[in-house]
Amino acid sequence: MGGGKKPSERPQKICPVCGRPFAWRKKWERDWDKVIYCSDKCRMKGVTK
């Protein structure tokens, strides 16, 4: 999916907690469709769509 691309070309999502965009990361490769939050801090706040 995002591997081998420049950071500006990787897929992005918007975090529902802080509203900031975050990009695809290698460690999320298998779970990208399930990733909702940009960080553990935002995940702990737990606001969902």
Secondary structure, 3 states (H helix, E strand, C coil): CCCCCCHHHCCEEECCCCCCEEECCHHHCCCCCCCCCCCHHHHHHCCCC
